[in-house]
Amino acid sequence: MKNIANYFEFDQLKTTFKRELVAGFTTFVSMAYILFVNPSILGASGMNKGAVFTATALSAAFTCLVMGIYAKYPFASAPSLGVNAFFTYSVCIAMHIPWQTALAGVFVASLIFLLLTVLKIRETIINSIPTDLKYAISSGIGLFIAFVGLKDSGLIVADKSTLVALGDIKGAVWVTLFGLLITVVLMIMNVPGSIFIGMVAGAIFGMVMGYIPLPHQIISSIPSLKPTFGVAIHSLSQINSVQMWIVVFTFLLVTFFDTTGTLIGLAQQGGFMKDNKMPRAGRALMADSTGMLVGSVLGTSPVGAYVESSAGIAIGGRSGLTAVVTGLLFIVGMFFSPLLSVATSQVTAPALIIVGVLMAENMAKIHWNKLEVAIPAFLILIGMPLTYSISNGLALGFIAYPITMIAARKGKEVPPLMYVLFFVFIAFMWVLNFNL
């Protein structure tokens, strides 16, 4: 026990073994919903849900352990919401790309991600993207995730006259409404694990009302990884077109924003920032980079730091032991795969909607009084949900930004990389619309 305390520097961080254990458990409960949401989202692409369940748990456990033991931070990671939606709905469904090929795209993106981290140029690339556009991207993804949740629940349906409309409030839709109500109330009351508790409540409600069939068992053997393990490597030969390289680049770009922004935010919350810099930042970035690589081989979308780590930090988690405990609990969670049948789209929808609300918070930080940044930011925000594509939203904003800045006679303030991205996304739109 003393060796553990010394390794994780309990005295310097003014924490205790018990506090770290409770913080790790709190973080796990707060983000455990991803075990069921990720298979639900990636399953829509044709992937085996059982294999994705196991890949989700193992990739989360691996990254949490590396983050805790190597970087010594209480930050937990798992396959990221938003990026998994891009994987399924933008790449596989909208672009008609097989999930095997998309997984290869994640693998290539993770290799580039890792290389950029090792060469310590990742921060330079991140800093080249205007702050307002970063806020727009994270908020836009939030709107897109919420829209997906509303659609999957049946609350929003397609309509020939108005494109979308309110669905019939009956049947399984009540599962989402009940779960959402519970989640909202608990979150406002600052109850840890509100999202997970809301999902459990929704599932129980659905089974009691007969909307969801009862599971035959609760605990079982771990689902096989065979349907997804190593598929990314075997499908590398399919990364042979401009379209696929745009997909790889978008995976890389979106993961950049999600992971880096989350890590900085958590570091600020935990009081780890010193002189406006994050100590051991390289190690933290390396943990997420290797996690993304391992996750792609196992068979899941990109892994990234979770904002739900703030729940553990809020109750005193300060050392890497918090992340280690979270990682170990993900391993234990693999034995509960039969509950996948209970986690229907109506059950997981509240989680998507609420996470969308949390991500939309950054809209308040955009300088709306400056049209040269407000217009491209708005195009990103509105483009993602209305085109049902994260990449299309990025393209609209990144193409508009240099134009609006030049019109405002601020062309010299545009980072060179943004001009590069201008042409990259024009090529992307050309490929997308003309199937070249």
N, C-alpha and C positions, 0 to 999 in steps of 0.2 A: 504493500500500500504506500509506504514511504517513497519507494523508488518511482512509483507512478506520480505521486505528488511532486517529486523533484523534477521529473522529466517534463511534466506539463506546467511547471512553475506556478503551483497553486499560491504560494506565499506572495510572489510578486503581483499576481493577478487578483489577490484577495478573494479567493474562491475556495470551495471545499469539495471533497469527493462526492458527498451526498448531493450538493447543489448541481454539480456537473451531470450526475446521473439523472436527476429530475429534469434538467434542461435538455439532455439528449432525448429523453422519453417524450418531452413536450414537443420538441422539434419534429420527432418522428410522427407523432399523432397528428400534428398540424399539416404534414405533407404526405401522409400515408395514402391519401386519395389517389395519388399518381399511380399506385399499383393497379388500380382499377380503371382510371381514366385513360392512361396511356394505351393499354390493350384495346380499349373501346375505340379510341381515335385511330390508332395504327391498324386495327382490325378492319376498318372501313376501306383500307387500301388493298386488302386481300391477305394480309399477314396472319399467321396463326396466333390467336389471342393467348393461348397457353404459353407458347414460346416467348411472346412479347412480355408476358407477365414475369417470367423467370429472368429474361434479359433486363427488364426494368429494375427488378430487385437487386440483381448482381451488379449491374453498372452503378446503381446508387450506392450500394454497400462498398464497392471498390473505391469510388471517388470520395466518399465520406471518410473512409479509413486513411486514404492518402492525405486528404486535407487535414485530418486530425493529427496523424502521426508525423507527417513530413512538414506540413506548413504550420501546424499547431494553432489552427484557427477553429472556432466553433461553427463553421459554415458547412451546411449540408448541401449536397447536390443530388440530382436525379435527372432523367430525361425531361427536357424543358417543355412546358406548355407553350403553345404558340409556334415553336419550331416543328413540333410533331404535327400540328395542324397544317403548316406549310407543306410538310412531307406528304401528308395524305391528300389534302384537298387541292393544293396548288400543283404539286408535282405529279402525283399518281392519278388523281381523278381529272383535273382540268387539262393537264398536259399529256395525259394517256401514257405515262411512263410506268413500266412495271416496278413494283416495290423492290424487286431484287436490284434493279438498276439504280433506283433512288438510294438504296442502302449503300451501294458502291459510291454514290456521290457523297454520302455522309463520311465514308471512310477516307476518300480523297481530301475532303474538306478538313477532316480531323488531322490528317498528315500535315497539311499546310498550316493549320492552326498550331500544331505542335512545333513546327519549324519556326514559325514567326515568334512563338513564345521563347524558344531556345535562343534565337538571334536577338531577342529583346527589342524587336521593332513593332511588336503588337501595340504598345502604347502610342507609338508615333502614328500608326494608321488610325487608331481610335480618335486621336486628337485632331485629325484632319477633317473629321465629319463635324459640321457645325452643331453646336449644342442644341439649338432649337429643333433640328432634324432628328437628333437622337431622342429627344422627348417625344416627338411626333411618332417615331417608329415604335417605341415601347407602348405608347398610348393607342396607336393604330392597331397593333397586335392585340391589345386588350379588347378593343371594340370588335375585332374579328372573332376572337375567342368567344366573347359574349354572344355574338350573332350565331355562331355555330351551336352554342348551348341552347339558345332559344329555338333554333331550327330542329335540333335533335330531340328536344322535348315535345315538339308539336305545338308550342305556343305561337310560333310563327310558321306560316305555310305559304307555298307558292300561290299566286293569283294571276289569272290572265289579264285582268283589268288593271290592277294596281301593282303588279309584280310580286309584292308580298302582302300578307294580311294576317290578322289575328286568327289563330286556329280555333277549333271547337274545344271549349273547356269541358272536357269529359274524359272518362276512362283513365288511362295511364298518365295523362297530362297532370292529373291531381297529385301524382307522385312527385313531380318536379315542383309544383306549387307548394306542397307541404314541406319538402326538403329545403326549398329556398326560404320559406318563412322561418323555419327553425334556424337555418344558418345565419340569416340576417339578424334575428333577435340575439343569438349567441355572440355574434361578432360585435354588435353594438354594446353588449355587456362585457366585452373583452374576455370571453371565455376561451382558453387555449384549445386548439383543435376544433374550432367551430365548423370548418368546412368538412372535416372528416365526420364529426358528430351529425351534421346535417345530412350527409350521405347515408349514414347508418339509419337515421330516423326515417328518411325517405324510403329506404329499402324495406324496413320493418312495416311501415305504413302500406307500401305496395303489396307485401305478402299478406298482411292482415285483410286488405280489401280485395284480394284475389287478382290484382293486376300483374303480379310477379309470381311465378311458380316457386315453391319452396325448394331449396337445394337438397340433394340427396345426402350430402355430408358437408362438414365444415372444414375438417382437416384431411389432407391427403398427401400423397407423394408429390414431389416437385415436378411440374410439367416439363417435358423434354425441350431442350434447346435445339434439337436436331433440325426443325424446319427453318431456323434462321441463322444458326451458328455458322460463321465462315462464309455465308452467302455473299457478303459485301466484297470479299477478296475474289471469290470465283466470278463475280460479275464485273470486274474492273474493265474488261475488254469492251463493255457497253458505253464507257465514258469516251465516246469517239465522235462527238458532234458539238457544234457551237452551243446548241440548246442545253446539253448536259453540263457543259462548262459554266454556263450561266447559272444553272441550278447549283453547282458546286460553290460558285462564288456567293450566291445568295445564302446558302447554308452558312457559309463562313461569315458573311456580313451580319446576318441576323444574330448568330451566336455571339459575335463580338459584342454587340450592344447589350444583349441580355445578360451575359456573364459578367462583363466588366462593370456595368452599371450596378448590378446587384452586389458584387463584391465591395465596391466602394461604399455603397449605402449601408451595408452591414458593418463594415469597418468603422464608419462614422457613428453608427448606433452603439457599437460596443466600446467606443472610446479608444480604438487602436491607432487612429491616425496621429502621426507626429510630424509637425511642420508641413501639414497638408499633404503628407505622403504616407503610403501604407507600408509598414515594415514587412519584410518577407513577401512582398507582392509577387515576386518571381515564382516563389514556391506555391503560392495560392493559385496563380495562373497555370502553373505546371500541373497541379492537381486536376483542375478542370479540363485541361488539354488532353492529358492521358486518359481521363475518364471518358471523354468524347471518343477517343480512339478505341478504347476497350469496348465501349457501348456499341459502336458500329460493327465490331467483329461479333459480338454476342447477338446482335440483331435488334437494335432500337435506334430511334432518332437521337440527335445530339443531346449530350448531358451538359447541364449548367447549374450554377449556384442557385439556390432557392430563397426567395424573399421570406418564406415561412421560417427560415432560420432565426428570424427576428423574434419569434415566439420564445425560443430557448434562451436567446440573449436577454430578452426582457425580464426573465425570472432569475438571471444571474449567471448564465453560462458564459464563461470567458476563455476557457482553454480548449485545446484540441480534443480533450476527452469527451466533450459534448458531441462532437462530430463522430467520434469513434463509437459511442453508445448508439447514436442514430444509425450508423452503418450496420452494426451488429443486429439491431432490431429489424432492419430490412431483410437480413438473412433469415431471421425467424419468420418473417412475414411470408416467405415463399411457400410455407406449408399450408397456407390458407387459400390456395387457388380455386377450390370449389365455389367460393363466394363470387367468382367472376360471373356466374350465371345470374346472380342476384343484382350485380352492378349493371343494370340496363342503361340505355342512353338517357332515360328519364331520371334515373338515380344520379348519374354523373353530371347532368346538365347544370344543376345549381353550382357545382364547383367551377365550371367554365364561366358561368355568368358572374360569379363573385370575383374570381381572379381577374376577369375583364374589368370589373369596377376598380379593383386595386391598381391595375396597370394604367387605367385611364387618368389616374391622379396627376400624371406628369403633364397633362394638357394645360394645367394652370401655370406651368413654368415657361410656356412658349410666349415670345414677345408678339402678341397679336396686334400691337399698335404699329408694327413695322411690316408693311405689306410685302416687302421683298423676301421676308422669311415666313410670314404668316400664310401666304398663298401656297408655296411648296409644302409647308407643314400641313395645311388643311387638305391638300391633295393626297398626301400620305394617309392622313387620318380617315378621310372619306373613301379613298380608293380601295383600301384593304377590305372592309366589309362589303361595299357595294359591288366590287368586281369579284368578290369571294376569293381573293388572292393576295397574299402578303407581297409577293414579288411584283405584282402589278401596281400596288400602292407605292412601293419603293421606287419603281420606275417613274411613275407620274411625278413624284416629288423631286427625285434626283435629276430628272430632265428639266423640270421647271426652275430649279434653284439657280443655276448659272445664268439663265435668261433673265430672271427677275432681278438678280444682283447687278447684271450689266445694265439693265434698264434703270436701276437706281444709281447708276454711275459708281458702283462699288465692285466692279469686276476684278480689281486688283486684290480685293479682300477674300476672294474665293480661293481656297486651297487648291493647288495643282491637282491633287487627287480627285477633287470634285469634278474637274473638267474631264478627267479620265473616266470617271463613273458616268458622266453625261453621255459619252459615246458608247460605253459598255451597255447602258440600259436602252439606248436607241437600238443597238444591235439585238438586245433581248426582245424588245417589242416587235422588231422585224421578224425574228425567228418564231415568236409566239403566234403572230397573226398570219404568217405566210408559210409556217411549217417547213422552213428551210433548214 
